[in-house]
Amino acid sequence: MAKTQDWDKTFAKSDKVDVQKVNFKNRYGITLVGDLYIPKERKEKKLPAIAVAGPFGAVKEQASGLYAQKMAENGFITLAFDPSYTGESGGEPRNVSSPEINTEDFSAAVDYLINRDDVNPKGIGIIGICGFGGFGLNAAAIDTRIKGTVAVTMYDMTRVTANGYFDSMDEKARYELKESLNKQRTEDFKNGTYAKAPGLPEKLTGDEPQFVKDYYRYYKTERGFHKRSINSNGNWNMTASLALINMPILAYSDEIRSAVLIIHGDKAHSKYFSEDAFKKLKGDNKELLIIPNANHVDLYDNIEKIPFDKITAFFNENLK
């Protein structure tokens, strides 16, 4: 494992960057905690900067930290942060997701980066992984300070929660789900606790869908396990799903004027999220890149399949 006594990440530490823990607040007063990666060979000049978050249910010590460190090696100041209510970031109750607040978390990271003396304020980008690919696109639709967005192996969490995988849930099934979740709200209030949603199994039986097996092999093994990660060692708050059902993101993604690069694996069960998101985008500065022989989780940490050269070229072009 990459973890050591003084390094709690799931990836090996680079000798080309300096890392420091930082914190900042979002517009809702929630303190977010991040790891700031700074190139050692920065020569005291202002650099472009990138905020990184995701996957959904992960923490900054996992995939987002890997991306941040790699992009810092390639000349950017980067910030991998824990979203509100998760990891080392603040917010109560714990393990809550929100389409509004998780979108805001990206803009709060931009607030922090744009006010640093060593950052070029006109060269700010973001990388969103998995569910935070969707939230990242949503942030780019509202935050004009973001000059480049990379969405990797993205989920639209509002779509999949409201409609099920491959839009298999109809209105009747969705109503039954809402009834169940609102019944749970009543019980949670009465009991003063928050019921937990189902998470990844502690052991595989072999009968699970392939994508569940892929998630397990990342989050539940030495490859990607982290004690603060919801998907590794916890569960989402069950009633958090209500907000995702009721407030769809990407309504105005067709108004994004800044550059967007969407990356997905051709073997990923989730590829249709990226394909459909790309179809809605307008302008000649948008690109969809499909990675051959890559599943959803490969783009979390498989260095051989993550196109870091392409991502670096994209940001070099758009964060000038």
N, C-alpha and C positions, 0 to 999 in steps of 0.2 A: 504494500500500500504506500501511497505518497505521504500519508500522515506521519508526522514525527512529533516529538514533544513540543516543539515550537512552530509547527506548521500543520494546521488542521484541515488542509484542503484535500480533495480527492485526486489531485494531480501534482506532479513534481514541481518544486519551486525553481523558477528561472534565476540565473545569475545575471541576467541582463536588465532587470527591473528592480526598483525599490517599491515596497508595499507598505501602506500605512492604513490603519483603521480610522474612518471618519464618520461623522454623523451630521445630519441636517434634518430640517422639518419640512413636511409638506403643508399644503394650504389648510389642512384640517388639524394642524398642530401635532401630528404624529411624528415622532422622531424616527427617522430611518437610519440604519447603520449600513455602511458599505466598506469595501476594501478598495483603496485607491492604488492603481498601478502606474508608476511613472518610469519612463525609460531612463536608464542611467546615463546614456549618451545624449542628453537633451540640450547641452550647450547653452543653458540659460535663456532660451528663446521661447516665445509663446507657441504652444503646440495645439493642434486640433484635438478634440476630446470626444470620447464615446461613453455613453451610459449603457450598461448591460444588465438585463434581468431575465429570469426564467431558468428552467422550465416551470410550469405551473405545479406548485407543491414542492419545489426545490429551494435551495438556499445558495448564497453567493460562494460557498465553498465547493460547489459542484460545477455544473457546466458553465454558468455565467462567469465564474472566476477563471475557468480555463480560457474562455474566449477573451476576457479582459486582459489576462496575462499575455496571451499570444499577440493581441493587437498592440499592447504596450511594447512588446519586443519589436514590433513593426513601426514604432515611432509615434504612437498616440498616447495621450494621457487617458486612462480608462477608469471607470467606476463600476464595479460589480456590487449591486446592493440587494439587501433583503427587502421585499415588498412589505407594506403595512400588514400588521397582525401575524407576521411570520418570522422565523429565524431570530436574529438579534434585534430586529426592529420592534418598535412599540406598537400599541394598539390593543384594546381589549373589547370583546373576548378574543382569545387566540384562535388562529387558524380559520380566519374569515376571509373570503374573497369578495371583491366588489368591482364591477366594471368601471365605475366612476373613480373610486379611490386608487385602484391599480393603474388606471390610465394617468391619474394625477401623480402617482409615484414617479413615473418617467419625467414629467415636467418638473417635479421637485428636484430630481437629479440634475436636470438641465439648469435649474436655478443655482444649484451648488457649483456646478462646473463653470458656468458662464461668469461667475463672480470671482473665480480664482485668478490670481495675477499671472500664473504660468499658462493659462489657457487662452487661445484665440477665440474671442466671443462670437465670431462669425463662422466658426468651424466646429459646430456641435452636431454629433450624430448619435444614433441609438441602435442597439442590437436587442431584439426580443426573440427569445427562444420558446418554442412550444406555445403554451397559452399566452405568454408575454410577447409572442410575435403578433398576435391579434391585438393585445393592448398597446403594443408599440405602434402599429398602424393607426390605431385610434388616437394615440397621442400625436402622431404626425399630422392627423387631420385637424387638430385643434391648436397645436403649438407651432407657430410659424418660425420659431427660433431653431427648430430641428431642420438641418439642411440635408440629411441623408438618413435613411432608415433601412436596416437589414432585418428581415423577418425569416427566421430559420425554423424549419420543420413545424410550422405554425398550426395552432388550433384557434378557431373562433370559439371561445368558451361559452359565449352566450348562445350561439347556434347549437352546439352539441348538447348543452344542458336543456334547452327548450325543445329541441327537435329529435334528440337521440342521434346515434351514429348513422350516417348516410340518410339523415332526415326521415328516419323510420317512425317517429312518434307523431301520431295525429292529434287533433284537438281534444278528442275524448281522453286519450291517454295522458295528454299534458294536463288536462283538468284534474284527472285522478291524482297525478303527481302533486299538483298544487294543493289539493285537498289534504293529502298525506302530510305535506310539509307544514301547512298551516295548523293542522292538528298537533304536529310536533312542537310548533311555536307555543301553543297553549300549555303543553306539558312542560316545556323548558321554563316558561315563566313561573308555573306553579312550583316546580322543583328547584328553581334557582340554579339550574345547570344547563349545559348545552349538549344535546345528544350528538354523537359523532357519526359521520357518514361512513359507509363501507370504504375500506382502503385496500391496498394490495394484500394478497394472502401472505401469511407467514411462511407457508410452504406451498410449492406447486404440486398439483395432483397430476398434471399432464393433460387435463381436459380443458384448460383455459384457452381462450383465443390467443393467437400468436402474439398480438401486440401486448397483451397482459404478461406473457412470458418475457417479452423484450423489456418491458418496464421493470419486472422483477429482477432480471439479470443486471440491470443498472442500479436500481435503488436499494435492493436487498442483499447485494453481495459486496465484496470488497472493492469491486470496480467503482461504485459510486455511492455507497452507503455513507450517510452523515447523520449524526444523532439529532441535529436540529431540523432535518428535512422532514416535512410532513409525509412525503411519500416513502421515506425510509423508516420512519419511527413514529408515526402518529396518524391522525385522521383529520380531514376537514370537518368543520362545524356543519352539520347536516343542513340547517336552514339557510346557510349561505347561498344555496342554490336558487333561492327565491329571487334574489336580485339579478342573477345571471339569466333566469327565465324571462324576466320582465323588462330588462333594459338592454336591448341588442346593441352591440358595438358596430362599427364600420358603416354606419348610416351615411356618413359624409366622406368616406374614404375616396370617393371619386373626385373630391376637391383638393386632394393632396397635390401641391405643386412641386414640392421638393422631390429629390431622387429617391427611388425605392428599389431595393433588390430583394426578391423573395426566393428562398432556397428550400428545396424539399427533395427527399429521396424518392426514387421511382418505385421502391418496394414498400413505402410507408402506407399504412392504412389511412393516414390522415391527409394524404396528398391532395384530396379534393378541396380542402380548406384553402390551400395556397392557390390552386388553380382558379377557384371561384373568386378569391380576393384579387388576384391579378387581373381577371377579366373586367373587374369594375374600375380599375385604375385608369387614368387618362394621362396623356402626354407621352413624349418620346424619351423620357428619362426614367422609365419603369422597365424592369426586367424580371423574368421568371427563369430560374436556373434549376433544372432537375438533375440530381446526382445519380448516375447509374449504380445499381446494385446496393442502394442504401435504404435501410428501413428508418423508421421514425427516430429510434434511439441512437442509431449510428451517428447522427449529427449532433448528439450531445457531447461526445468525447472521442470519437474515432478520428484521430489526426490525419489518417490516410484518406479519409473521405470528406472531411470538412474543407471547403475550398478557401482557405485563409488567404491565398494569393489573390483570388478574385475579390474577396471582401476588402482586402487592403487596397487594391487598385480602385475599387468603388469609392472608398472613403478618401483616398488621395485625390481623386477627381472632383469629388463633391464637397469636401471640407477645406478647400483651398483658402 
